[in-house]
Each structure stands twice: as C-alpha cells, then as structure tokens.
Amino acid sequence: MVINTVTEAKTQLSALLDRVANGEEVILGRAGKPVAILTPYREEHRPRRPGRLRGKIHISEDFDDLPAEFASAFGADLS
C-alpha cells in the first residue's frame, strides 16, 4: 500500500486523477498514516420505482384541457 502525502498530492494531482480514472484507488496520508482515499466516481443508477409520486401530484380544479388544435400541432390525438 503506497500512501501519497498531501504535498505529493498537491504537486501530482493531475497524475493521481489519471490513476483514479483508470480504476485505481489512491490513498492520501499525513505522517505516514492513511487519511483519505481517492476512488473512481461511479454513476449511481437507481431504477425508478413505479408509484413513488402517487398522492403527491394534484391537478387543480380549474385546470383546462389541452386545446385540440394545440395537440394536433404536436401530432397528438386526443380522441
């Protein structure tokens, strides 16, 4: 386990980020002890849950229906 000092990290940040981007974890330390780990950013994909907004969205009583001319301009059929 190689521990990079804060001083090394400051001067070599771009190179350390390249290593992290390639999947490597980089450990930063002070006085020879690990303090932080730089890890690759992973996009968290959480599947949508059907019905999650049920009961939270309300249509106002005075809401007007979409005019047919407007809908047909976008290719929608309201019939």
CYANA upper distance limits for C-alpha pairs under 8 A (distance plus 0.5 A):
  2 VAL  CA     27 ILE  CA      7.53
  3 ILE  CA     26 VAL  CA      8.11
  3 ILE  CA     27 ILE  CA      5.70
  3 ILE  CA     28 LEU  CA      6.08
  3 ILE  CA     29 GLY  CA      6.35
  3 ILE  CA     32 GLY  CA      7.51
  3 ILE  CA     33 LYS  CA      8.19
  3 ILE  CA     34 PRO  CA      7.19
  4 ASN  CA      8 GLU  CA      6.53
  4 ASN  CA      9 ALA  CA      6.93
  4 ASN  CA     26 VAL  CA      8.09
  4 ASN  CA     27 ILE  CA      6.59
  4 ASN  CA     28 LEU  CA      5.34
  4 ASN  CA     29 GLY  CA      6.49
  5 THR  CA      9 ALA  CA      6.68
  5 THR  CA     28 LEU  CA      6.16
  5 THR  CA     29 GLY  CA      5.62
  5 THR  CA     30 ARG  CA      6.49
  5 THR  CA     31 ALA  CA      8.47
  5 THR  CA     32 GLY  CA      8.19
  6 VAL  CA     10 LYS  CA      6.67
  6 VAL  CA     28 LEU  CA      6.88
  6 VAL  CA     29 GLY  CA      7.01
  6 VAL  CA     30 ARG  CA      7.35
  7 THR  CA     11 THR  CA      6.96
  8 GLU  CA     12 GLN  CA      6.35
  8 GLU  CA     13 LEU  CA      8.39
  9 ALA  CA     13 LEU  CA      5.60
  9 ALA  CA     16 LEU  CA      7.68
  9 ALA  CA     28 LEU  CA      7.92
 12 GLN  CA     16 LEU  CA      6.63
 13 LEU  CA     17 LEU  CA      6.56
 14 SER  CA     18 ASP  CA      6.78
 15 ALA  CA     19 ARG  CA      6.90
 16 LEU  CA     20 VAL  CA      6.75
 16 LEU  CA     26 VAL  CA      7.57
 17 LEU  CA     21 ALA  CA      6.48
 18 ASP  CA     22 ASN  CA      6.84
 19 ARG  CA     23 GLY  CA      7.27
 19 ARG  CA     24 GLU  CA      6.06
 19 ARG  CA     25 GLU  CA      8.12
 19 ARG  CA     26 VAL  CA      8.18
 20 VAL  CA     24 GLU  CA      5.22
 20 VAL  CA     25 GLU  CA      6.22
 20 VAL  CA     26 VAL  CA      7.17
 20 VAL  CA     38 LEU  CA      7.35
 20 VAL  CA     39 THR  CA      6.45
 20 VAL  CA     40 PRO  CA      5.81
 21 ALA  CA     40 PRO  CA      6.24
 21 ALA  CA     41 TYR  CA      8.48
 22 ASN  CA     40 PRO  CA      8.32
 23 GLY  CA     39 THR  CA      8.04
 23 GLY  CA     40 PRO  CA      6.38
 24 GLU  CA     39 THR  CA      7.50
 24 GLU  CA     40 PRO  CA      7.77
 25 GLU  CA     37 ILE  CA      7.10
 25 GLU  CA     38 LEU  CA      6.18
 25 GLU  CA     39 THR  CA      5.37
 25 GLU  CA     40 PRO  CA      7.62
 26 VAL  CA     37 ILE  CA      6.10
 26 VAL  CA     38 LEU  CA      5.50
 26 VAL  CA     39 THR  CA      7.21
 27 ILE  CA     34 PRO  CA      6.93
 27 ILE  CA     35 VAL  CA      7.97
 27 ILE  CA     36 ALA  CA      6.36
 27 ILE  CA     37 ILE  CA      4.97
 27 ILE  CA     38 LEU  CA      6.79
 28 LEU  CA     34 PRO  CA      6.37
 28 LEU  CA     35 VAL  CA      6.27
 28 LEU  CA     36 ALA  CA      5.65
 28 LEU  CA     37 ILE  CA      6.55
 28 LEU  CA     38 LEU  CA      8.16
 29 GLY  CA     33 LYS  CA      5.67
 29 GLY  CA     34 PRO  CA      4.72
 29 GLY  CA     35 VAL  CA      5.22
 29 GLY  CA     36 ALA  CA      7.13
 30 ARG  CA     34 PRO  CA      7.19
 30 ARG  CA     35 VAL  CA      7.12
 53 LEU  CA     57 ILE  CA      7.21
 59 ILE  CA     63 PHE  CA      7.25
 66 LEU  CA     70 PHE  CA      7.45
 66 LEU  CA     71 ALA  CA      7.19
 67 PRO  CA     71 ALA  CA      6.91
 68 ALA  CA     72 SER  CA      6.53
 68 ALA  CA     78 LEU  CA      7.40
 69 GLU  CA     73 ALA  CA      6.75
 70 PHE  CA     74 PHE  CA      7.41
 71 ALA  CA     75 GLY  CA      6.91
 71 ALA  CA     76 ALA  CA      5.54
 71 ALA  CA     77 ASP  CA      7.36
 71 ALA  CA     78 LEU  CA      7.76
 72 SER  CA     76 ALA  CA      5.67
 72 SER  CA     77 ASP  CA      6.93
